[in-house]
Amino acid sequence: MGSVEIPTKVLTNTSSQLKMPVVGMGSAPDFTCKKDTKDAIIEAIKQGYRHFDTAAAYGSEQALGEALKEAIELGLVTRDDLFVTSKLWVTENHPHLVIPALQKSLKTLQLDYLDLYLIHWPLSSQPGKFSFPIDVADLLPFDVKGVWESMEESLKLGLTKAIGVSNFSVKKLENLLSVATVLPAVNQVEMNLAWQQKKLREFCNAHGIVLTAFSPVRKGASRGPNEVMENDMLKEIADAHGKSVAQISLRWLYEQGVTFVPKSYDKERMNQNLRIFDWSLTKEDHEKIAQIKQNRLIPGPTKPGLNDLYDD
């Protein structure tokens, strides 16, 4: 199969114009078996993956760290070749806990620095009380100014090369931009053909914020049919190109200028997810895709849900 050269996207809101590979490998928590994780990550590196996305809340930092360490020891990559993202959980989303949380993630990952550190949700909850879903009774006011100052401090300390957010709406980004000295480099959100995020894309483009799509092929916490993978019109487009529906989905994201972190530990699918760079969608494909009925897959991390989480 051989290794694929993955294009990069410049993070314009970083002092060094850091480059992020447009495809990353997600590692959200449905990987229970550590051995699988390690083997899959080493396989991914052999195929060309360089960007790995994790979070304190996923429980995958340790396995990812072990795999990256082994890959470096095997001479497959150097640390400089890699782009590693992790995220600050809501229990640590408090000004005084940001740096300790980041240091803890680094220790678990066995790394000296991250390439990107994100605020996982625009929510804060009781420190030390991890539960998922998050009990609404445990939520506390989110001090966006104080937390972002600590995120900026982590940059100065060299603990991470870039800082950003995840699951922020336009309104939440506007609040953040009004208090930020360093603008967020990235906003990682749900985005796929059935949730195209047009308004958010336009806002982020205007402010130099790179979007990263999670659940890019609509997999994830899905209940019921997958409106992307089981869409007949998308199957027709895929057949016309001799590609899979997943490849059509990822190519569409790439053509929108966003980055994405699909999650697959299947060797064949991992490889397919990289084979999207030497062909393109037609104008007609784009027109058809624009007609897909839009609805959000992931309602949020709380129980019960919050009406104003996404400010829709």
Secondary structure, 3 states (H helix, E strand, C coil): CCCCCCCEEECCCCCCCCEEECEEEECCCCCCCHHHHHHHHHHHHHHCCCEEECCHHHCCHHHHHHHHHHHHHCCCCCHHHCEEEEEECHHHCCCCCHHHHHHHHHHHHCCCCECEEEECCCCEECCCCCCCCEEHHHEECCCHHHHHHHHHHHHHCCCECCEEEECCCHHHHHHHHHHCCCCCCEEEEECECCECCHHHHHHHHHCCCEEEEECCCCCCCCCCCCCCCCCHHHHHHHHHHCCCHHHHHHHHHHHCCCEECCCCCCHHHHHHCCCCCCCCCCHHHHHHHCCCCCCCCCCCCEECCCCCCCCC
